[in-house]
Amino acid sequence: MRLPLYIAGRYLFAKKSHGVINIISGISAAGMALGTAALILVLSVFNGFNGIIEKNLSAVEADLRIVPAEGKVFTPEGPVFDWLYDAPEAASLSSVIADKVFISYDGKQSVVNAKGVDEIYTEETGAELTRGDLQLAVVSSDLAWRLGINPKFLSPLEIWYPDRTGHISPSNPAASLHTAELYPSKVMDIPHTSDAGAEGTMIIPIGVMRSLTGYSSEVSAVEIRYADGLTARQQRRFVKALRSQLGADFTVQDRYMQDEALYKMMRYEKAAIFLILLFIVIIVALNIFGSLSMLIIEKQEDMETLRAMGASDQLIRKVFVLEGWLISLLGMAVGVVLGVGLALLQQHFGLVKMPGNFVVDAYPVVLRFTDVLLSAAGVALIGLVVALAPLRSR
């Protein structure tokens, strides 16, 4: 392997009799470098935007969520929940009652997901649900936009929920509805839910939700937030122990399970961007095919000389495969250095600013080793396949 690599290295940097071969090889290496750098940069920017989304979601979402495997509600009692309340891994536990309700605001109506939360939840998220004796509601940004909800206005949110016991008066159906009236206090980015028929989400005090639904000690979910400084390994161990303690009657949802559709969409978007950029690299790599084909024609005399010295056809093939692959590897190495360097500069100094009014001043960048490794491996594999192509056609 050393001899083919040595000869390929000499061919790579040696001056060719046809200058166009050097030009095409240089363009190929430069294209591979730019393609690799673009892969690393775009994936890092995508990581940055994903981080912003996850950070905004974390303001209202818990790290873990315990829900019943069957049915809508449960009572958080028993040895398991006694153990959970004393667990050092759990910084806080909050009770939640969630269901769909009908609301009306300033003449506009909608069915929304209502989430009744306790004081622990409001302390963790900063959702203002009381102001003196006044009961308030926090609404999702999509719901506020669709119904024109503005916390600065004095119009109240009117909430209706049917009697859960099913007692409906034929003479006066409206008497079978539980009602509440709250004022919007804040608009927040609240994740979409998969409940059919609901458009938007609102967070209200759990006492109001209990009066609407008729539940007393029952809850829809118990939400858990991790203690500060908990490592990923400790989190996994805690989740495993919690699932074992709860058994098959409950489901423990992590962040991914709570917003599975959103996280899947972000993963698919990242994969699509990666494949699109990789396809561009494939187009650029076709230049290597051209330069390598021309080099094979130019080095016919060298090939005959090597054969006369006892070199096999397999060794000669290895020389030209390594020659084509070295062009792509050289470009890939330069691209990795360039991409990582630019990503680190943007990550620490924010050189490229965001246009308009956004939550951050500069384009967010999060450099990950896995993205660098995946980009380098993809470009190297493309270079190898393209380097093999001219010899397969002969």
Secondary structure, DSSP 4 states (H G I P E B T S, - for coil): -HHHHHHHHHHHHSPPSSHHHHHHHHHHHHHHHHHHHHHHHHHHHHHHHHHHHHHHHHTT--SEEEEESSSS-B---SHHHHHHHH-TTEEEEEEEEEEEEEEEETTEEEEEEEEEE-HHHHHHH----EETTEEEEEEEHHHHHHHT--TTS-PPEEEEEE-TT----SS-GGGGEEEEEEEEEEEE-------TT--SEEEEEHHHHHHHH--SS-BSEEEEEEPTT--HHHHHHHHHHHHHHHGGGEEEE-HHHHTHHHHHHHHHHHHHHHHHHHHHHHHHHHHHHHHHHHHHHHTHHHHHHHHHTT--HHHHHHHHHHHHHHHHHHHHHHHHHHHHHHHHHHHHH--SBPSSS-SSSB------HHHHHHHHHHHHHHHHHHHHHHHHT-
